[in-house]
């Protein structure tokens, strides 16, 4: 799973490109491109993130052969990504987008030991230090204008400049991220420019259908009616939990989502509220079934798994591999954002998932909450700088805790046993604009109860990010 997040801007938010370097702006400045009515565009980005955590206290690590603890010793981690974004108008209302991407990475502890608070959103389950190129997005977007007011759409990555009606129907289909369409937030979502921790990219408990890099194939429909938007989508799930190959039997296994969004203005400051629900049907295990399988036959333990598992050597623990079959996972969440002044905005997200089944695509949280704010540097004469402060917490269901306390592991966590407490993180960053479209960010994260285990931690993570847009 790659956690690059959404690159598709809100159509009604017009980014300031006039004082930023971009190939498209250079063409426009030389009279070779119309930035108000585009037939095509091309953008790019490069991001490097370096993280370091010092040693932290832990009563035990990888107890009894359970392999999913965060290493208690000091570690370094990095990710480097390069992405190109291409868009072209195919016909009236039809747009085609393509985004090849490269990633090189070294995660902390092989990306194990953190639940809803993985410290770097770029990390993916199948990454390596060697640079890997892949197709992150290749999709068609079709807009049917239905009247109302005409609204400008800005040029940007995966967005062609032009105009749309305030009443319109939009279909998007192909290879993309669900977060390109659902659960957007102006202050917590673009993690290449905002918070680094994954807890702020979307709901921590939103187990949205995606392969190991965070992308899927499917179809979404959006209906815009002035200040309201209604979204519905169905997408393919991975063949195995947190794995790369997708299962294209989309009428057998699928991830469905529905979202209602209302945009508003309070004292001339913009805001939005979004209600999101999802329903996944996948060949995934219930925690209670995995426990029952082991109790009925101790030979069905973690060390004896002969199908897709997480390589536990704990012969006295249950494992999800013995209980996988078609099961349903449900979740519902609210997403709120509000501008308070021209330079200050706040956000809040909260989601409740049923917590009966294993994580299949996202983090190991069953319930999640995040809150925070962003302040630009306008007040001290640096309008392209920003300061962010965020807090997030996530929780597990009782049956999930029971499974972990018996030595079980899931895709990301499992210390061998657990003294359960909510996992919490505080993420503070300052983003400094070096020149035109180049930023450097200093980030600090304080993670309490890593993997929901009060016997371990707290953990401090220090991060630096370099980001270039072109």
N, C-alpha and C positions, 0 to 999 in steps of 0.2 A: 504494500500500500504506500503510494507516494502521497505526501500531504502538501502538495503544492497549492491546493485550494483553488478557488475560482479566479479566473482571469477575465471573465466576462463582466464588464462594467454595467452598472445600472444605466439603462438607456437614457434616463432623464438627468443623469449627473454628467456634466460637461467637464472633462479634465482640461487643465490648463497646459496646452502643448506649446504655447507661443514662445516660452522662454526655456524649453527643454529641447535637447538634441534628439531628433528622430529623423530617420531617412525620409519619412513622409513629409515632415515639416520642411526639410531641406528642399525636396522636390516642389512643394507648394511655394516656398520663398523664391524659387527660380521659375515660377510660372508653368511648371510641368505636372501639377496635380491639383485637383479641386478638393480641398479639405472639407467642403460643405456637402458635396454630393459625390461620393466615391464609387468607382467601379471596381476598385481593388485597393488593398493596402497590405503593408508588411511591417511588422514590428519584431522586437526581440528583447530578451532579458538575460542577464547572467547574475547568479547569486552564489556567494560563498559564505558558509556559516561554520564557525569554529566554536566548539563547546569544551569546557573543562569542568570536571567535578573533583574536588578533593576527597580524601577518604572520609567515610562517615561511620557512625556506630551501628553495629548490627549484632544481635544476640546469636544469630546463625545465618548461614548462607547456603542455599541449595541443600537443605536438610534431607537426609536419607535418599539421595539420588534424584530428588526433584530438581530440574535444571533451570528454572526460570527466575532466579534471583538477580537483582541488580548487584554487580560486583561491589563489595564494600571498599575496595582500594581505589586510589586515584585513577582517573581515566581521562583520555582525550577523545574527541569525536569531531567529525567534519562532514559536510556535504558540499558539493559543488554542482550547480545545474546551469545549463544553457538551453534556452527555448527560443524557437522562431515561431511567429504567428503570421499566417497568411489568410487573407480573406478575398473573395471575389464574388461579384454579383453575377448570378447565372441567368436570371430572367426577372420579370417584374415581381418583386417581393421575395425572390429566391436568392439565398446567399450560401456559399460553400466556404467552410473553414478547415484549415489544416494546421497542426502544431506538432512538429517533431521536437523531441527533447532529449537531452543528455543528462545523466546523473553519475556522479562518483561519490561514494560515501564510506564512512567508517562509523558505525553506531556505538553507543555505550553498551557494553555487555551483550553484544549481539542482538540488540533491540529487545531485551528482556528486563523485567523487574519494575516496570512502571505501568500503571493502569490507565487512567484517563488523563495523565499529565506528562506524556512523552515530550521531552524538552525541545525537540527540533522537528517541526512539521514536515520537513523535506524527506525525512528518513523513510525508507521502504523496506518491506520484509525480505525482498529478494535482491537487494542491492549489493554492490561490491566496490572495492577500491578502484578496480578497473572501470574506465568510463564505458557506459552503456547507452546506446542510442535506441530510442523507441518512438512509436507514434502515440502521442498522448491523446490527440483529438483529431477526428476527421468526420465532420458532420454537415448536414444540410439544415438550414433554417428557412422556413417559409412563413411570411407574414401576409395576412389578409386584412387590409384596412377596412373598417366598418363605420367610419364617420367620427363625429366629435371634433375636438380641437386638434390642430396640427402641432406636433411636438418634434423638436430637433433631437437628433441622435448624433452624438459626438464620434469622431474617429478615435479608435483605440484598438488594442489587441483583441482579436476575435469580435470586432464590431466595426461595421462600415458606416461612415457618416451619411446622413440623409435626413428624412423626416418620416414620421409614422403618425397615425391617428390615435387619439386617446381611447377610442373604441377599436379594438383589434383582436384578432385570433392568431396565435403564433404556434407553429409546430416545429419541434426540433428533434431530429432523429439521426442516429449514427453512433460513433465512438466519442465519448465525452465523459466528464465527471458530473455526477448528480449535483454537486455543489456549484456547477456552472449555472444552474437554474433555480435550485431550491436553497432555502435558508441563507440568503445573502444578508450581510450586515455591513454598513458603511464603516464601522469602527473596529470590528473584529471579524476578519475573514480573509483579507489580503495579507497573508502572513509573510510575504516577502517585503512588505512595507510596514507591517504592524507587529503584533506580538509574535514571538517565536514558538511559544508552547502550543502544542496541538489542542489543548483544552479550549483555545479561543478561535479555532478555525471553524468549528460548528459545534453542535451539541455533542458532548462527550459520549452520551448514550445513544447517539444516532448511528445505528449499525447499517448505514446505507450500502446498498449493493455496489460492489467494486472489486476489481482484481487486486493483486498485491501491490500495484502502483497507485491505486485509487481511482481507476477508470473503468468504464463499463460500456455496454452497447444497449441502446433502447430508444424509446420514443416518449416525448413529453408534449403536452398541450397546455397553452396559457391563454386565458381570456382576460384582456385588460378592459376595464370599464371605469374610466376616469381615475379616481383614487383607489379603486379596488383591482386586485388581480387574483384569479383563481387558477391554480396549477394542478395538473394531474400527470403522472408518469409511471411507466413500467420499464424495468431494466433487468438485464441479465445478471446473475450471481456467479461467483466463482465455483468451479467444480469441487474444490475442497476449501476449508476455511483458510483465509489469508493466503491463498495460492494465486498463481498468475493465470492459468487457463480459465476462460469463462465457459459456463454451461449455456449454450444457446437454445436450449429447450425452454424458451421463455414462457410457454403456457403450462409447463410442469413445475419449474422452479423460477422464482421471480422476486423482485423487490418492487413493491408498489408504494407510491407516496402521493399525498394530497396536501396542498397548502393554500391557505387564504391569507392574503396580505391587504392591509389597509394603510395608506399613506395619509398623513395629516400635517397640519401646521398649528403650532401653539405659540402665540405671541410672535408670529412671523418666523418661527424656527421650525424646520422640517423634522419630521419623525415618522416612524412606521411601526406597526405591530403585525407579526406573522404567526399564524397557528399552523403547525406542521404535524401530520400524522403519517406513520409508515407501517406497512405490513409486509413482512418477508415470509416466503415459504421456501425452505431450503432443506437439504439433507443434513441436518445438524442435530446434535445430541442435546437432550435435556440433562441437566446436572443430576436430577433425582434418578433418572434412568441409569446413568453411569454408576451412581452409588449402589442402586439395586442390583445391577449386573455383577458388581464385585461381591456384594453380600451373598448373592445366590450362588456364586462360583468364584472363589478367590483366584482361580487360574485366569480369570478375566481381569488382570491387573495392568498397571501402566507399563511395566517392564516387558510384558508378553504381547504387546500390541503387534498385530501383523498387517494392519492397514494404516491409513494416514494418521499419524500421531505426532507428538512433540518431543519424542526421544527421551522420555523419562526412564530412569533406571530404578524407580521406586516400585519394588514388587509387592509392597504392602499398601498400595494406593489404587483407587479407582481411576479410570481413564475414559475420556469421551469417545475414544475410538470404538468402544464396545456398544455404543448406544445410538449411533447415527442412523437417522431415518427422516422421512419428511415431517417437519415440524414448522409451526408458525411462531413468528416473533412479532410483537406489537409494541408501538411506542407513540407517544404524543408529547409535543413540546411547544413552548412559546418563545418568541424572539422579539425583542424590543430595542429600538434605537431612538435617540432623541438628541437633536442639536440644542444646546442651551444658549450658546452665543455663536458668533461667527467663527470662533476659533476653538470651541470646546464642545465635545459631544460625549454622550454616555450610552452604554449598551447593557443588556441583560439577556441571558438565555437560561431556560430550564427545561429539562425533558425527563419523562418517566417512561422507561421501558419495562416490559413484564419480568425480565430477569430469570426466565425459566430455562433459556437455552444458551449455548456457548456463543462467544463472539465469532462472527463469520467474516466480517470485512473491516471493522474499525477497532475501537479500543475496548478494553475489558470493563467498561463501566455499564451499570444497569440503570443508574439515575445520575443526573448531572446538573450542575448550576454554575453559571459564570456571570461576572459583573465587572465593570470597569469603565474607564474613560480615556479619551485622547485629547490632548491639548497641543495645538500647533505653536510654533515659536513666534507667531505674529506679535505678541506682546513685548518681546525683547528683540524685535527687529530681524527675526529669522523665520519668515513665514513658511519656508519649505522644510524646516525642522519640525519634529514632533516628540512629545513626551507621553508615554502610555503607562498606566497602572491598571493591572487586572488581578482579580482573585477568582479562583475556580475550585469547586469541590465536586467529588463524585463518590458514589456509593455502590454497594453490591447488594443483591437480594440475599435473603436468608439461606436459600438453597445453594447459591453460588458460594457463600462463605463456608457452608457445611462441606461442600466438595473440596475446597482448597484446604480446609482444616484436616481433612483426611489424607492430605498429601497429593491431591490431584493438581493438574496444571491445565491452563488454557493457552491460547495463542501467545500471550505476553507475560502472564504472571503465574506464580506458584512457587513459594519458598519452602514447601514441605509441611508447613503448618502456618497458622495465622492467629494473631491477636487483633481482631478486626477493629479498625477505625476508618472513618472516611479519609480518602486521599485528598490532600489539599495542595494548592500551589498559588504562590504570589509571583507575578511576572511584572518586572519594571524595566522599561527600556527608554533610551534616548536615541533618536534618529537624527543624524547630523548631515545636512546637505553639503557635500564637498564642492561639487561643481555641476551645474546644469542638471544632468540626469544621473548623477553618481551620489550614492548615500553610504554612510558608514553608521552602524548601529551598535551600541553597547547595551547588553542585556543581562539582567540578574534574575534568577529564579530560585525560590525557596520552596522545596517540596517536602511536605509532612506526610508521614505514614506511607512511604512508597509501596505500591502493590497492596494498599489497604492494611498494612501490617505495622502495628505500633511497636513491635519488637525490633524494627529497623528504622534507621533515619533519625533526624531529618537529613535531607540531601540539599546541598547548594550547587547550583550550576551557573557558571559564568560563560557568557557567549559574546561573540563578535560577528557581525554580519556586514558584508560588502555587497552592494546591489547596484547594478548598472542597467539602465533601460535605453534602448536604441531603436 
